[in-house]
Amino acid sequence: MHSQSKKTVIVFGFFLFLLLRTLCACSQQTEPDQNPLGSAVSHQNVSDDSEHDHSDHADHDSHSEPEHDDHKDVHAEEELDHSDHADHDSHSEPEHDDHKDVHAEEELDHSDHADEDTIIKLSQEELDTIDITTGSAGPGRLKTDIHLQGEIRLNADRTARITPKVPGVAREVLKVLGDSVSTGEPLAVLESKELAEARASFHAALERLGLARTNHTREKKLWQQKISSEQEYLDAEQALAEARIELHTAEERLIALGFSQEYLRKLPHDPDEALAEYNLVAPFDGSVIEKNITLGEVLADDTIAFVIADLSTVWVDLSVYQKDLPYIKKGQKVIISAGTGLPDTIGTIHYVGPILEDKTRKTLARVILANNDGLWRPGLFVTARISDEADTVSILIPKETIHTIEGANCVFVKDSDGFRPQRVSVGRVDRKNAEILSGLRAGQRFVINGSFDLKAKLVTSSLDSHAGHGH
């Protein structure tokens, strides 16, 4: 304490020195004509005053420390107040969390409208208006339907691409696109130089064979009568054999061009001017679905002049994915639907592919479909429905009695208090019914008719509840 007072006095003395120096400078400037005695007296008084001020300053300093301490106490109290405020904030956060928890619970209560504790109570008047019918849950037979996508295609076994056997020029075109044809009916007439040469070779071989036979018969008779030599007879027999070989070669050439044995038997009677003509004919009854020939056109032996298809039957190619393969079998009946105003029809699966495609992981199932009226046109997209064998399940209810409430499958059940939605787990379904795996026990009463009205009433009460909470 003593050292601190000493320091305070020194500092005060320094400031006092500066003050006196400033006052002296000012007095010299304002009173230059004042006598020296007056100046001394003034200095004396100032000195006395300064000593008095010094003593007063010392007394002030002696009192200033308690005031400083009081100031520190005030700061301490302020810090304490701040710490209390921080404590208050720290206490307020759990209160805020509690408030959020309350909101979360309220929201959970509002969202859980599918909870089994929700009871729908109806007056007798409402019951008479809605006409609610209940039934007892129990076992039933589930008939699973499998739906496959497919496309109508030409029956490739009854489709023919007509090409000329030899190059030629189209002299007549007898059929156009869409015409119906019968087996053996001419489609077009070609004129072929190569065919004329083949036919001419056949006729020449046939004539040479006749001459060789006649010569052989004559030489044989002369040799037997000892008129001609044996060598002449052998030469005639060799010529006959060569003529037979030549005719056989000419016949095989015509057969290779597509002509039958019956045609070859008739060929010797055809006039010479017909040797170059060649008819393109239909191989079976059908329709012209493609035509690539015009009058006077030169056709190569690989030109597809016509495409003939028998449309009395068509193929239905169905895409079968891996998950459905165990239920698809050859011989199954399928219902084909095009969804374009065509009546459904029934077909039979004739083929199921043994190999799955690498990329799509599916295989082919083929149905041969009767198409006598021509309604099933190739290119149509269709859906095939295959009904699997019926299985008996423990709980089977109508699909229309199952409703989605707050994302859960529910049925309305009846108890003594009224009706309530009860969550269920749904298994397999067919066109009308659904299997219930859990949530509904055998013998329990559930709503069959009027469940939509109950759901509407549940939604209405839910909206009223939200409005009451004001959220």
C-alpha positions in Angstrom: 0.0 0.0 0.0 2.9 2.4 0.9 4.6 1.9 -2.4 1.4 2.4 -4.3 0.8 5.8 -2.5 4.4 6.8 -3.3 3.8 6.1 -6.9 0.6 8.1 -6.9 2.4 11.1 -5.3 5.1 11.1 -7.9 2.7 11.0 -10.7 0.7 13.8 -9.1 3.8 15.9 -8.6 4.7 15.5 -12.3 1.3 16.6 -13.5 1.4 19.5 -11.0 4.8 20.6 -12.4 3.4 20.7 -15.9 0.4 22.7 -14.6 2.6 25.3 -12.9 4.8 25.6 -15.9 1.8 26.2 -18.1 0.4 28.8 -15.7 3.7 30.7 -15.6 3.8 30.9 -19.3 0.3 32.3 -19.5 0.9 34.9 -16.8 4.0 36.2 -18.5 2.0 36.6 -21.7 -1.0 38.3 -20.2 0.8 40.6 -17.5 4.1 41.7 -19.0 4.2 45.1 -17.1 3.5 43.6 -13.6 6.1 44.3 -11.0 8.4 41.6 -9.7 7.1 41.8 -6.2 3.6 41.1 -7.4 4.9 38.2 -9.4 6.7 36.8 -6.4 3.6 37.1 -4.3 1.6 35.4 -7.0 4.1 32.6 -7.1 4.0 32.3 -3.4 0.2 32.0 -3.4 0.3 29.6 -6.2 2.8 27.5 -4.3 0.7 27.6 -1.2 -2.4 26.7 -3.2 -0.5 23.9 -4.9 0.6 22.5 -1.6 -3.0 22.6 -0.4 -4.1 21.0 -3.6 -1.4 18.3 -3.1 -2.6 17.6 0.3 -6.2 17.4 -0.9 -5.2 15.2 -3.8 -3.4 12.9 -1.4 -6.6 12.7 0.7 -8.6 12.0 -2.4 -6.2 9.3 -3.4 -6.6 7.7 0.1 -10.4 7.6 -0.5 -10.2 6.5 -4.2 -9.2 2.9 -3.5 -12.3 1.9 -1.6 -14.3 3.5 -4.5 -12.3 1.4 -7.0 -13.0 -1.6 -4.9 -16.7 -0.8 -5.0 -16.5 -0.5 -8.7 -14.9 -3.9 -8.9 -17.7 -5.2 -6.7 -20.2 -3.8 -9.1 -18.5 -5.5 -12.1 -18.5 -8.7 -10.1 -22.2 -8.4 -9.5 -22.7 -7.8 -13.2 -20.7 -10.9 -14.1 -22.7 -12.8 -11.6 -25.8 -11.6 -13.3 -24.5 -12.7 -16.7 -23.6 -16.1 -15.3 -27.1 -16.3 -13.9 -28.5 -15.4 -17.3 -26.3 -18.1 -18.9 -27.6 -20.5 -16.4 -31.1 -19.4 -17.2 -30.3 -20.0 -20.9 -28.9 -23.4 -20.2 -32.1 -24.3 -18.3 -34.3 -22.9 -21.1 -32.8 -25.3 -23.7 -34.3 -28.5 -22.2 -37.5 -26.6 -21.8 -37.4 -25.9 -25.6 -36.5 -29.5 -26.3 -39.5 -30.6 -24.2 -41.6 -28.3 -26.2 -40.4 -29.8 -29.5 -41.0 -33.3 -28.1 -44.6 -32.3 -27.3 -45.0 -31.1 -30.9 -43.5 -34.3 -32.2 -45.8 -36.4 -30.1 -48.8 -34.3 -31.3 -47.7 -34.8 -35.0 -47.3 -38.5 -34.4 -50.7 -38.7 -32.9 -52.2 -36.8 -35.9 -50.4 -39.0 -38.5 -51.3 -42.3 -37.0 -54.8 -42.4 -38.2 -54.4 -46.0 -39.2 -53.9 -47.0 -35.5 -56.1 -49.8 -34.3 -57.3 -47.6 -31.4 -59.2 -45.4 -33.9 -62.9 -46.2 -33.4 -65.6 -45.1 -35.9 -68.9 -44.9 -34.2 -72.1 -44.6 -36.3 -75.6 -43.8 -35.3 -78.4 -46.1 -36.3 -79.5 -43.7 -39.0 -75.9 -43.7 -40.5 -75.9 -47.5 -40.3 -79.1 -47.6 -42.3 -77.9 -45.1 -44.8 -74.5 -46.7 -45.5 -75.8 -50.3 -45.5 -72.7 -51.9 -44.0 -72.3 -55.7 -44.5 -69.8 -57.8 -42.6 -68.4 -61.2 -43.2 -66.2 -63.7 -41.4 -62.6 -64.1 -42.4 -61.7 -67.7 -43.4 -59.9 -69.9 -45.9 -60.4 -69.9 -49.7 -59.0 -70.9 -53.0 -56.6 -68.4 -54.6 -56.2 -68.6 -58.4 -53.1 -66.6 -59.4 -53.0 -65.0 -62.8 -49.8 -64.4 -64.7 -49.8 -61.6 -67.3 -47.3 -61.7 -70.2 -46.6 -59.2 -72.9 -46.3 -60.4 -76.5 -46.7 -59.7 -80.2 -48.6 -61.3 -83.1 -46.3 -62.6 -85.7 -46.5 -64.5 -89.0 -46.6 -68.3 -88.8 -43.1 -68.9 -90.2 -44.0 -72.5 -91.0 -46.7 -71.2 -93.3 -44.8 -68.4 -94.9 -43.0 -68.8 -98.3 -40.6 -66.5 -100.1 -40.9 -67.2 -103.8 -37.7 -66.9 -105.9 -37.1 -68.0 -109.5 -34.9 -71.1 -109.9 -33.2 -69.6 -112.9 -32.6 -66.0 -114.0 -35.2 -64.6 -116.3 -37.3 -61.8 -117.6 -40.8 -61.2 -116.2 -43.2 -61.5 -119.1 -46.4 -61.6 -117.1 -47.2 -60.6 -113.5 -50.5 -62.3 -112.5 -50.9 -61.4 -108.8 -50.7 -58.2 -106.8 -50.3 -57.3 -103.2 -53.2 -58.7 -101.0 -54.5 -61.3 -103.5 -55.5 -64.7 -102.3 -53.8 -67.6 -103.9 -54.3 -71.4 -103.9 -51.8 -74.2 -104.2 -50.0 -74.4 -107.6 -51.6 -71.1 -108.9 -49.3 -69.1 -111.2 -48.1 -65.8 -109.7 -45.9 -64.7 -112.7 -44.5 -65.9 -116.0 -40.8 -65.7 -116.6 -38.8 -66.2 -119.8 -35.4 -67.8 -119.2 -32.6 -68.6 -121.7 -31.0 -70.9 -119.2 -34.3 -72.8 -118.8 -34.7 -73.1 -122.5 -31.2 -74.6 -122.8 -32.0 -77.1 -120.0 -35.3 -78.1 -121.6 -33.6 -78.4 -125.0 -30.9 -80.6 -123.6 -33.6 -82.8 -122.1 -35.4 -83.2 -125.4 -32.1 -83.9 -127.3 -31.1 -86.6 -124.7 -34.6 -88.1 -125.0 -34.3 -88.3 -128.8 -30.8 -89.7 -128.7 -31.9 -92.4 -126.3 -34.7 -93.4 -128.7 -32.3 -93.7 -131.6 -29.8 -95.6 -129.5 -32.5 -98.1 -128.5 -33.5 -98.7 -132.1 -29.9 -99.1 -133.2 -29.2 -101.5 -130.3 -32.2 -103.6 -131.2 -31.2 -103.8 -134.9 -27.5 -104.7 -134.1 -28.5 -107.3 -131.6 -30.8 -109.0 -134.2 -28.1 -108.9 -136.9 -25.4 -110.3 -134.5 -27.8 -113.1 -133.6 -28.3 -113.9 -137.3 -24.5 -113.9 -137.7 -24.9 -111.1 -140.3 -22.9 -108.4 -138.3 -19.9 -108.8 -136.1 -20.0 -108.9 -132.3 -18.0 -105.6 -132.1 -20.8 -103.8 -133.9 -23.3 -105.1 -131.4 -21.1 -104.0 -128.5 -20.7 -100.5 -130.0 -24.5 -100.2 -130.2 -24.9 -101.4 -126.6 -22.4 -98.8 -125.5 -24.2 -96.0 -127.3 -27.4 -97.0 -125.7 -25.8 -96.7 -122.2 -24.4 -93.3 -123.0 -27.8 -92.0 -124.2 -29.4 -93.2 -121.0 -26.8 -91.4 -118.9 -27.2 -88.2 -120.9 -31.0 -88.3 -120.4 -30.7 -88.9 -116.7 -28.3 -85.9 -116.5 -30.8 -83.6 -118.3 -33.6 -84.8 -116.0 -31.5 -84.1 -112.8 -30.8 -80.6 -114.1 -34.5 -79.9 -114.5 -35.3 -81.4 -111.1 -32.6 -79.2 -109.5 -34.4 -76.2 -111.1 -37.5 -77.2 -109.1 -39.4 -79.3 -111.6 -41.1 -82.5 -110.5 -41.1 -86.0 -112.0 -44.7 -85.5 -113.2 -43.6 -82.4 -115.0 -40.8 -84.3 -116.7 -43.3 -86.9 -117.9 -45.4 -84.2 -119.5 -42.4 -82.2 -120.9 -41.9 -84.2 -124.1 -45.4 -83.2 -125.2 -44.8 -79.4 -124.7 -44.4 -77.3 -127.9 -41.0 -75.9 -128.6 -42.0 -72.3 -128.2 -42.8 -73.0 -124.5 -39.3 -74.2 -123.6 -38.2 -70.7 -122.3 -41.3 -70.1 -120.2 -41.3 -70.6 -116.4 -44.2 -70.0 -114.0 -43.7 -68.8 -110.4 -46.4 -70.7 -108.5 -47.9 -70.6 -105.0 -46.8 -73.5 -102.8 -49.9 -73.4 -100.6 -53.1 -71.5 -100.0 -52.5 -68.0 -98.7 -52.2 -64.3 -99.4 -49.7 -62.2 -101.2 -48.2 -60.1 -98.4 -45.1 -58.8 -100.4 -44.5 -58.3 -104.1 -41.1 -57.3 -105.6 -41.6 -57.9 -109.3 -42.6 -55.7 -112.2 -43.3 -56.4 -115.8 -40.2 -56.7 -117.9 -37.9 -56.8 -114.9 -34.8 -59.1 -115.1 -34.8 -61.3 -112.0 -31.8 -63.1 -110.6 -32.1 -66.5 -109.1 -32.0 -65.1 -105.6 -34.6 -62.3 -106.0 -37.6 -62.6 -103.7 -40.4 -61.9 -106.2 -43.3 -62.7 -103.8 -44.0 -63.5 -100.2 -47.0 -65.8 -99.6 -48.4 -66.3 -96.1 -51.1 -68.5 -94.8 -52.9 -66.1 -92.3 -55.4 -68.7 -91.1 -53.0 -69.2 -88.2 -50.6 -66.8 -86.5 -48.0 -67.0 -83.8 -48.2 -65.1 -80.5 -44.6 -64.7 -79.2 -44.7 -64.0 -75.5 -41.8 -62.7 -73.3 -41.4 -64.8 -70.2 -39.1 -63.5 -67.4 -37.3 -65.6 -65.0 -39.7 -65.1 -62.1 -42.6 -66.5 -64.2 -40.9 -69.5 -65.8 -41.9 -72.0 -63.1 -45.5 -71.4 -63.9 -45.3 -71.6 -67.7 -45.7 -75.0 -69.3 -46.3 -76.4 -72.8 -49.9 -77.2 -73.4 -51.3 -74.5 -71.0 -54.4 -72.5 -72.1 -53.9 -68.8 -72.4 -56.3 -65.9 -72.9 -55.1 -63.5 -75.5 -56.3 -59.9 -75.4 -55.3 -57.0 -77.7 -57.2 -54.2 -75.9 -58.2 -52.6 -79.2 -61.8 -53.6 -79.5 -61.0 -57.2 -80.4 -62.7 -60.0 -78.5 -60.5 -62.1 -76.2 -59.5 -65.5 -77.6 -58.0 -68.7 -76.2 -54.9 -70.3 -77.4 -52.4 -73.1 -76.4 -48.7 -72.8 -75.6 -46.9 -74.9 -78.1 -43.3 -74.0 -77.3 -41.3 -72.7 -74.3 -37.7 -71.6 -74.9 -35.1 -73.6 -73.0 -32.5 -70.8 -72.8 -32.7 -67.3 -71.3 -31.3 -64.3 -73.2 -28.1 -62.9 -71.6 -29.2 -59.2 -71.5 -32.9 -59.4 -70.9 -33.0 -62.6 -68.8 -36.2 -63.7 -70.5 -37.2 -66.5 -72.9 -39.9 -67.1 -75.5 -43.2 -68.8 -75.1 -45.1 -69.3 -78.4 -48.9 -69.7 -78.9 -50.3 -70.9 -82.2 -53.6 -68.9 -82.6 -56.4 -69.6 -85.1 -57.1 -66.6 -87.3 -59.7 -67.6 -89.8 -61.5 -64.3 -89.7 -58.2 -62.4 -90.1 -58.7 -60.1 -87.0 -55.3 -61.0 -85.4 -52.9 -59.1 -87.6 -49.2 -59.6 -87.3 -47.6 -56.7 -85.5 -50.3 -56.3 -82.9 -49.2 -56.0 -79.3 -51.1 -58.3 -77.0 -51.4 -59.4 -73.4 -51.7 -63.1 -72.4 -53.3 -64.1 -69.2 -52.4 -67.5 -67.8 -54.3 -68.8 -64.8 -52.2 -70.9 -62.4 -53.6 -73.8 -60.5 -55.7 -72.7 -57.5 -54.2 -72.9 -54.0 -56.0 -73.1 -50.7 -55.0 -70.3 -48.3 -55.8 -69.8 -44.6 -57.4 -66.3 -44.9 -58.8 -65.0 -48.2 -60.8 -61.8 -48.5 -62.1 -59.6 -51.4 -59.5 -57.2 -52.7 -62.0 -54.3 -52.6 -62.2 -54.5 -48.8 -58.5 -53.6 -48.4 -57.7 -49.9 -48.2 -54.5 -47.9 -48.0 -54.6 -45.6 -44.9 -51.5 -43.6 -44.1 -49.4 -45.9 -46.3 -50.6 -49.1 -44.6 -53.0 -51.9 -45.9 -56.0 -51.9 -43.6 -59.4 -53.6 -43.4 -62.3 -52.4 -41.3 -63.2 -54.8 -38.5 -66.3 -54.7 -36.2 -66.2 -54.8 -32.5 -68.5 -53.9 -29.6 -67.5 -50.2 -29.8 -67.9 -49.7 -33.5 -65.6 -50.1 -36.5 -61.9 -49.6 -36.6 -59.2 -49.9 -39.3 -56.9 -52.9 -38.7 -53.5 -53.3 -40.4 -53.0 -56.4 -42.4 -50.2 -58.0 -44.4 -51.2 -58.9 -47.9 -49.7 -61.9 -49.7 -50.7 -63.2 -53.2 -53.6 -61.8 -55.1 -55.7 -62.8 -58.0 -58.3 -60.9 -60.1 -60.8 -60.7 -57.2 -59.3 -61.9 -53.9 -56.2 -61.4 -51.8 -54.4 -63.6 -49.3 -54.0 -62.2 -45.8 -50.8 -63.3 -44.1 -51.3 -61.5 -40.8 -53.5 -59.0 -39.0 -56.8 -60.8 -39.5 -57.6 -64.1 -37.7 -60.0 -66.8 -38.8 -63.5 -66.1 -37.8 -63.0 -62.3 -37.2 -65.7 -60.1 -38.6 -64.7 -57.5 -41.2 -66.5 -55.1 -43.4 -67.3 -56.4 -46.9 -69.8 -53.7 -48.2 -69.6 -50.1 -47.0 -65.9 -49.9 -46.3 -65.4 -47.0 -48.7 -67.9 -45.0 -46.6 -66.1 -45.8 -43.5 -62.8 -44.7 -45.0 -64.4 -41.4 -46.1 -65.7 -40.8 -42.6 -62.2 -41.6 -41.2 -60.6 -39.1 -43.5 -63.2 -36.5 -42.6 -62.6 -36.9 -38.9 -58.9 -36.7 -39.5 -59.3 -33.3 -41.3 -61.5 -32.0 -38.4 -58.8 -33.2 -35.9 -56.1 -31.3 -37.8 -58.3 -28.1 -37.9 -58.9 -28.4 -34.1 -55.2 -28.5 -33.3 -54.5 -25.5 -35.6 -51.4 -26.9 -37.1 
